[in-house]
Amino acid sequence: MKTKNEILEIIYNSIDELNLQKEKKLSKEEKTKLFGKDCDLDSLGLVNLISIIEDNIEEVTGNYIPIADERAFSLESSPFKTVGTLAEYIQKLLNEQ
């Protein structure tokens, strides 16, 4: 089981990796928008970030956790709105294992 702060660290490390590829840098804050109106990422950037996060979670935990699956997209409130909502969703997924 990982705490929210441990998951945020994984996400922030993933943002660092993504920022190496981007001209406009994504900020490392819980309120950083990832999806929706006025978001800080385009759709390709979000896909890349999710892929990096999945790889980093697997490296840290030894388990592959699919983040962007049917379940995530069927939720009433998107887990991809902000860094904070994504961290909460990942924590929930990890706790179910």
DSSP file (Angstrom, degrees, kcal/mol; ACC not computed):
  #  RESIDUE AA STRUCTURE BP1 BP2  ACC     N-H-->O    O-->H-N    N-H-->O    O-->H-N    TCO  KAPPA ALPHA  PHI   PSI    X-CA   Y-CA   Z-CA
    1    1 A M              0   0    0      0, 0.0     2,-0.4     0, 0.0    90,-0.1   0.000 360.0 360.0 360.0 137.7    0.0    0.0    0.0
    2    2 A K        -     0   0    0     89,-0.2     2,-0.1     4,-0.0    93,-0.1  -0.889 360.0-126.9-114.4 144.0    1.3    3.5   -0.9
    3    3 A T     >  -     0   0    0     -2,-0.4     4,-2.2     1,-0.1     5,-0.2  -0.402  30.5-107.6 -80.0 165.0    0.4    6.7    0.7
    4    4 A K  H  > S+     0   0    0      1,-0.2     4,-2.9     2,-0.2     5,-0.2   0.894 121.5  54.0 -60.5 -39.1   -0.9    9.7   -1.3
    5    5 A N  H  > S+     0   0    0      2,-0.2     4,-1.9     1,-0.2    -1,-0.2   0.881 107.6  49.9 -64.2 -37.7    2.4   11.4   -0.7
    6    6 A E  H  > S+     0   0    0      2,-0.2     4,-1.7     1,-0.2    -1,-0.2   0.893 112.6  47.4 -66.0 -39.3    4.3    8.4   -2.1
    7    7 A I  H  X S+     0   0    0     -4,-2.2     4,-2.6     2,-0.2    -2,-0.2   0.908 109.2  53.5 -68.6 -41.3    2.1    8.3   -5.1
    8    8 A L  H  X S+     0   0    0     -4,-2.9     4,-3.2     1,-0.2     5,-0.2   0.886 105.9  54.4 -59.5 -37.8    2.5   12.1   -5.6
    9    9 A E  H  X S+     0   0    0     -4,-1.9     4,-2.4     2,-0.2    -1,-0.2   0.913 108.6  48.2 -62.4 -41.9    6.3   11.6   -5.6
   10   10 A I  H  X S+     0   0    0     -4,-1.7     4,-2.0     2,-0.2    -2,-0.2   0.927 114.0  47.0 -62.4 -44.9    5.9    9.0   -8.4
   11   11 A I  H  X S+     0   0    0     -4,-2.6     4,-2.5     2,-0.2    -2,-0.2   0.923 112.0  49.7 -63.9 -44.4    3.7   11.4  -10.4
   12   12 A Y  H  X S+     0   0    0     -4,-3.2     4,-2.2     1,-0.2    -1,-0.2   0.889 110.3  50.2 -63.9 -39.1    6.1   14.3   -9.8
   13   13 A N  H  X S+     0   0    0     -4,-2.4     4,-1.8    -5,-0.2    -1,-0.2   0.882 111.0  50.4 -63.4 -37.0    9.0   12.2  -11.0
   14   14 A S  H  X S+     0   0    0     -4,-2.0     4,-2.4     2,-0.2    -2,-0.2   0.880 107.5  52.6 -67.7 -38.7    6.9   11.2  -14.0
   15   15 A I  H  X S+     0   0    0     -4,-2.5     4,-3.1     2,-0.2    11,-0.2   0.899 106.0  54.6 -62.5 -40.6    6.2   14.9  -14.7
   16   16 A D  H  X S+     0   0    0     -4,-2.2     4,-1.0     2,-0.2    -2,-0.2   0.924 109.3  47.7 -57.5 -44.1   10.0   15.6  -14.6
   17   17 A E  H >< S+     0   0    0     -4,-1.8     3,-0.5     1,-0.2     4,-0.4   0.919 113.7  46.9 -62.8 -44.1   10.5   12.9  -17.3
   18   18 A L  H >X S+     0   0    0     -4,-2.4     3,-1.9     1,-0.2     4,-0.6   0.898 105.5  59.6 -64.7 -40.8    7.7   14.4  -19.4
   19   19 A N  H >< S+     0   0    0     -4,-3.1     3,-0.5     1,-0.3    -1,-0.2   0.755  92.9  66.6 -62.6 -24.1    9.0   17.9  -19.0
   20   20 A L  T << S+     0   0    0     -4,-1.0    -1,-0.3    -3,-0.5    -2,-0.2   0.773 106.9  42.3 -64.2 -24.1   12.3   16.8  -20.6
   21   21 A Q  T <4 S+     0   0    0     -3,-1.9     2,-0.3    -4,-0.4    -1,-0.2   0.530 106.6  75.9 -97.6  -9.9   10.3   16.3  -23.8
   22   22 A K    <<  -     0   0    0     -4,-0.6     3,-0.1    -3,-0.5     4,-0.0  -0.790  59.2-154.3-112.8 146.6    8.2   19.5  -23.6
   23   23 A E  S    S+     0   0    0     -2,-0.3     2,-0.7     1,-0.2    -1,-0.1   0.919  93.6  55.1 -76.6 -47.8    8.8   23.1  -24.3
   24   24 A K  S    S-     0   0    0     16,-0.0     2,-0.2     1,-0.0    -1,-0.2  -0.793  92.7-136.0 -88.6 118.1    6.1   24.3  -21.9
   25   25 A K        -     0   0    0     -2,-0.7     2,-0.4    -3,-0.1    -9,-0.1  -0.491   5.3-130.9 -81.6 141.6    6.7   22.7  -18.6
   26   26 A L        -     0   0    0    -11,-0.2     2,-0.1    -2,-0.2    -7,-0.1  -0.759  27.7-123.1 -88.3 131.6    4.0   21.1  -16.5
   27   27 A S        -     0   0    0     -2,-0.4     2,-1.1     1,-0.1     5,-0.1  -0.435  11.8-127.2 -78.9 152.7    4.0   22.2  -12.8
   28   28 A K        +     0   0    0     -2,-0.1     2,-0.3     3,-0.0    -1,-0.1  -0.664  64.3 117.2-102.3  76.9    4.3   19.7  -10.0
   29   29 A E  S >  S-     0   0    0     -2,-1.1     3,-1.5     1,-0.1    54,-0.4  -0.973  71.8-120.4-139.0 151.7    1.3   20.7   -7.9
   30   30 A E  T 3  S+     0   0    0     -2,-0.3    54,-2.8     1,-0.3    55,-0.4   0.822 113.8  55.0 -61.1 -30.3   -1.8   18.8   -6.9
   31   31 A K  T 3  S+     0   0    0     52,-0.2    -1,-0.3    51,-0.2     2,-0.2   0.503  76.1 125.0 -84.1  -3.4   -4.0   21.4   -8.5
   32   32 A T    <   -     0   0    0     -3,-1.5    51,-1.6     1,-0.1     2,-0.3  -0.388  62.9-127.5 -60.3 123.5   -2.2   21.1  -11.9
   33   33 A K  B     +A   82   0A   0     49,-0.2     7,-1.6     5,-0.2    49,-0.3  -0.557  33.8 170.9 -77.1 134.8   -4.9   20.4  -14.5
   34   34 A L        +     0   0    0     47,-2.7     2,-0.3    46,-0.4    47,-0.2   0.613  64.5  20.8-112.8 -23.0   -4.3   17.4  -16.7
   35   35 A F  S    S+     0   0    0     46,-1.1    -1,-0.3     2,-0.1     2,-0.2  -0.997  96.2  27.2-152.0 145.0   -7.6   17.1  -18.6
   36   36 A G  S >  S-     0   0    0     -2,-0.3     3,-1.4    -3,-0.1     2,-0.0  -0.547  97.2   0.0 102.9-167.1  -10.6   19.2  -19.5
   37   37 A K  T 3  S+     0   0    0      1,-0.3    -2,-0.1    -2,-0.2    -4,-0.0  -0.307 131.9   3.3 -62.1 136.6  -11.1   22.9  -20.0
   38   38 A D  T 3  S+     0   0    0      1,-0.2    -1,-0.3    -4,-0.1    -5,-0.2   0.802  92.1 167.1  58.9  32.5   -8.0   25.0  -19.6
   39   39 A C    <   -     0   0    0     -3,-1.4    -5,-0.2     2,-0.1    -1,-0.2  -0.342  42.9-131.2 -77.4 162.3   -5.8   22.0  -19.0
   40   40 A D  S    S+     0   0    0     -7,-1.6     2,-0.3   -13,-0.1    -6,-0.1   0.405  85.3  56.7 -93.0   0.6   -2.1   22.2  -19.0
   41   41 A L  S    S-     0   0    0     -7,-0.1     2,-0.2   -15,-0.0    -2,-0.1  -0.957  72.2-133.6-131.0 148.6   -1.6   19.2  -21.4
   42   42 A D     >  -     0   0    0     -2,-0.3     4,-2.2     1,-0.1     5,-0.2  -0.446  44.7 -94.5 -86.3 175.9   -2.8   18.2  -24.8
   43   43 A S  H  > S+     0   0    0      1,-0.2     4,-2.2     2,-0.2     5,-0.2   0.877 126.2  50.0 -63.3 -38.5   -4.2   14.7  -25.3
   44   44 A L  H  > S+     0   0    0      1,-0.2     4,-2.5     2,-0.2    -1,-0.2   0.897 109.5  52.2 -66.3 -39.3   -0.9   13.3  -26.5
   45   45 A G  H  > S+     0   0    0      2,-0.2     4,-2.6     1,-0.2    -2,-0.2   0.895 109.1  50.0 -61.7 -40.7    0.9   14.8  -23.5
   46   46 A L  H  X S+     0   0    0     -4,-2.2     4,-2.7     2,-0.2    -2,-0.2   0.918 110.5  49.3 -64.4 -43.5   -1.7   13.2  -21.2
   47   47 A V  H  X S+     0   0    0     -4,-2.2     4,-2.2     2,-0.2    -2,-0.2   0.922 112.5  48.3 -61.2 -44.2   -1.2    9.8  -22.8
   48   48 A N  H  X S+     0   0    0     -4,-2.5     4,-2.4     2,-0.2    -2,-0.2   0.920 111.7  49.5 -62.3 -43.7    2.6   10.1  -22.5
   49   49 A L  H  X S+     0   0    0     -4,-2.6     4,-2.7     1,-0.2    -2,-0.2   0.924 110.5  49.7 -62.4 -44.6    2.3   11.1  -18.9
   50   50 A I  H  X S+     0   0    0     -4,-2.7     4,-2.7     1,-0.2    -1,-0.2   0.908 110.7  50.6 -61.1 -42.1    0.0    8.2  -18.1
   51   51 A S  H  X S+     0   0    0     -4,-2.2     4,-2.2     2,-0.2    -1,-0.2   0.917 111.6  47.2 -62.1 -44.3    2.4    5.8  -19.8
   52   52 A I  H  X S+     0   0    0     -4,-2.4     4,-2.5     2,-0.2    -2,-0.2   0.917 112.4  50.0 -63.5 -43.6    5.4    7.2  -17.8
   53   53 A I  H  X S+     0   0    0     -4,-2.7     4,-2.8     2,-0.2     5,-0.2   0.929 109.5  51.0 -61.8 -45.7    3.4    6.9  -14.5
   54   54 A E  H  X S+     0   0    0     -4,-2.7     4,-2.2     1,-0.2    11,-0.3   0.920 111.9  47.6 -58.1 -44.4    2.4    3.3  -15.2
   55   55 A D  H  X S+     0   0    0     -4,-2.2     4,-2.2     1,-0.2    -1,-0.2   0.916 113.3  47.9 -62.4 -43.1    6.0    2.4  -15.9
   56   56 A N  H  X S+     0   0    0     -4,-2.5     4,-2.2     2,-0.2    -2,-0.2   0.867 110.1  51.4 -69.1 -36.2    7.2    4.2  -12.8
   57   57 A I  H  X S+     0   0    0     -4,-2.8     4,-3.3     2,-0.2     5,-0.5   0.924 110.7  49.3 -63.8 -43.4    4.5    2.5  -10.6
   58   58 A E  H  X S+     0   0    0     -4,-2.2     4,-2.1    -5,-0.2    -2,-0.2   0.899 110.8  50.4 -62.7 -39.6    5.6   -0.9  -11.9
   59   59 A E  H  < S+     0   0    0     -4,-2.2    -1,-0.2     1,-0.2    -2,-0.2   0.900 117.9  38.8 -63.8 -41.0    9.2   -0.1  -11.2
   60   60 A V  H  < S+     0   0    0     -4,-2.2    -2,-0.2    -5,-0.1    -1,-0.2   0.900 130.6  25.9 -77.9 -42.5    8.4    1.0   -7.6
   61   61 A T  H  < S-     0   0    0     -4,-3.3    -3,-0.2     2,-0.3    -2,-0.2   0.693  93.5-126.8 -98.7 -20.8    5.8   -1.6   -6.7
   62   62 A G  S  < S+     0   0    0     -4,-2.1     2,-0.4    -5,-0.5    -4,-0.2   0.477  78.9 102.2  83.8   1.8    6.7   -4.5   -9.0
   63   63 A N  S    S-     0   0    0     -6,-0.5     2,-0.5     2,-0.0    -1,-0.3  -0.954  70.7-130.7-121.9 138.3    3.1   -4.5  -10.3
   64   64 A Y        -     0   0    0     -2,-0.4    -9,-0.1    -3,-0.1   -10,-0.1  -0.764  24.7-171.5 -84.5 126.3    1.6   -3.2  -13.5
   65   65 A I        -     0   0    0     -2,-0.5     2,-0.5   -11,-0.3    -8,-0.1  -0.958  17.1-141.6-119.5 111.0   -1.4   -1.0  -12.8
   66   66 A P        +     0   0    0      0, 0.0     3,-0.2     0, 0.0    -2,-0.0  -0.610  22.3 177.9 -72.5 122.2   -3.4    0.1  -15.9
   67   67 A I        +     0   0    0     -2,-0.5     2,-1.2     1,-0.2     5,-0.2   0.888  68.8  52.9 -91.1 -45.8   -4.5    3.6  -15.2
   68   68 A A  S    S+     0   0    0      4,-0.1    -1,-0.2   -21,-0.1     2,-0.2  -0.686  81.2 124.8 -97.0  84.2   -6.4    4.6  -18.4
   69   69 A D  S  > S-     0   0    0     -2,-1.2     4,-1.8    -3,-0.2     3,-0.3  -0.670  78.6 -80.6-127.1-176.2   -8.9    1.8  -18.8
   70   70 A E  H  > S+     0   0    0      1,-0.2     4,-1.4    -2,-0.2     5,-0.1   0.876 126.3  57.2 -55.6 -39.2  -12.6    1.4  -19.2
   71   71 A R  H  > S+     0   0    0      1,-0.2     4,-0.7     2,-0.2     3,-0.4   0.926 105.9  48.6 -59.6 -46.5  -13.1    1.9  -15.4
   72   72 A A  H >4 S+     0   0    0     -3,-0.3     3,-0.6     1,-0.2    -1,-0.2   0.894 114.5  45.6 -62.1 -40.4  -11.3    5.2  -15.4
   73   73 A F  H 3< S+     0   0    0     -4,-1.8    -1,-0.2     1,-0.2    -2,-0.2   0.637 107.9  57.7 -81.4 -13.1  -13.3    6.6  -18.3
   74   74 A S  H 3< S+     0   0    0     -4,-1.4    -1,-0.2    -3,-0.4    -2,-0.2   0.565  81.0 108.6 -91.8  -8.6  -16.7    5.3  -17.0
   75   75 A L  S << S-     0   0    0     -4,-0.7     3,-0.1    -3,-0.6    -3,-0.0  -0.389  73.9-130.2 -68.6 145.6  -16.4    7.2  -13.7
   76   76 A E  S    S+     0   0    0      1,-0.2     2,-0.5    -2,-0.1    -1,-0.1   0.891 100.5  42.2 -62.4 -40.4  -18.7   10.2  -13.3
   77   77 A S  S    S-     0   0    0      2,-0.0    -1,-0.2     3,-0.0    -2,-0.1  -0.948  97.4-120.1-111.7 120.0  -15.8   12.4  -12.3
   78   78 A S    >   -     0   0    0     -2,-0.5     3,-1.1     1,-0.2    -5,-0.1  -0.316   7.4-149.6 -62.8 131.5  -12.7   12.0  -14.3
   79   79 A P  T 3  S+     0   0    0      0, 0.0     3,-0.2     0, 0.0    10,-0.2   0.568  94.5  66.9 -73.6  -6.3   -9.6   10.9  -12.3
   80   80 A F  T 3   +     0   0    0      1,-0.2   -46,-0.4    -8,-0.1   -45,-0.1   0.271  68.5  99.1 -97.9  10.3   -7.5   12.8  -14.9
   81   81 A K  S <  S-     0   0    0     -3,-1.1   -47,-2.7   -47,-0.2   -46,-1.1   0.947  95.5  -5.4 -62.5 -49.7   -8.7   16.3  -14.0
   82   82 A T  B  > S-A   33   0A   0    -49,-0.3     4,-2.0    -3,-0.2   -49,-0.2  -0.866  72.8-101.9-138.8 169.8   -5.8   17.2  -11.8
   83   83 A V  H  > S+     0   0    0    -51,-1.6     4,-2.3   -54,-0.4   -53,-0.2   0.899 121.9  53.4 -59.3 -41.0   -2.6   15.7  -10.4
   84   84 A G  H  > S+     0   0    0    -54,-2.8     4,-2.1     2,-0.2    -1,-0.2   0.909 108.4  46.5 -63.2 -44.6   -4.4   15.4   -7.0
   85   85 A T  H  > S+     0   0    0    -55,-0.4     4,-2.0     1,-0.2    -1,-0.2   0.860 112.5  51.9 -68.2 -33.3   -7.4   13.5   -8.4
   86   86 A L  H  X S+     0   0    0     -4,-2.0     4,-2.6     2,-0.2    -2,-0.2   0.914 108.2  51.0 -67.3 -41.7   -5.0   11.2  -10.4
   87   87 A A  H  X S+     0   0    0     -4,-2.3     4,-2.4     1,-0.2    -2,-0.2   0.910 110.4  49.4 -61.1 -42.7   -3.1   10.5   -7.2
   88   88 A E  H  X S+     0   0    0     -4,-2.1     4,-2.0     2,-0.2    -1,-0.2   0.899 111.8  48.6 -63.7 -40.8   -6.3    9.6   -5.3
   89   89 A Y  H  X S+     0   0    0     -4,-2.0     4,-2.3   -10,-0.2    -2,-0.2   0.920 111.7  48.4 -65.9 -44.1   -7.4    7.3   -8.1
   90   90 A I  H  X S+     0   0    0     -4,-2.6     4,-2.7     1,-0.2     5,-0.2   0.899 109.5  53.4 -64.1 -39.5   -4.0    5.5   -8.3
   91   91 A Q  H  X S+     0   0    0     -4,-2.4     4,-2.3     1,-0.2    -1,-0.2   0.916 108.6  49.9 -60.3 -42.6   -4.0    5.1   -4.5
   92   92 A K  H  X S+     0   0    0     -4,-2.0     4,-1.1     2,-0.2    -2,-0.2   0.924 111.1  48.8 -61.6 -44.7   -7.5    3.4   -4.8
   93   93 A L  H  X S+     0   0    0     -4,-2.3     4,-0.5     1,-0.2     3,-0.5   0.922 112.6  47.7 -61.8 -44.3   -6.2    1.1   -7.5
   94   94 A L  H >< S+     0   0    0     -4,-2.7     3,-0.9     1,-0.2    -1,-0.2   0.866 108.5  54.5 -65.7 -36.1   -3.1    0.1   -5.5
   95   95 A N  H 3< S+     0   0    0     -4,-2.3    -1,-0.2     1,-0.2    -2,-0.2   0.732 101.1  60.5 -70.6 -22.0   -5.2   -0.5   -2.4
   96   96 A E  H 3<        0   0    0     -4,-1.1    -1,-0.2    -3,-0.5    -2,-0.2   0.650 360.0 360.0 -79.3 -14.6   -7.4   -2.9   -4.3
   97   97 A Q    <<        0   0    0     -3,-0.9    -1,-0.2    -4,-0.5    -2,-0.2   0.484 360.0 360.0 -79.3 360.0   -4.5   -5.2   -5.0
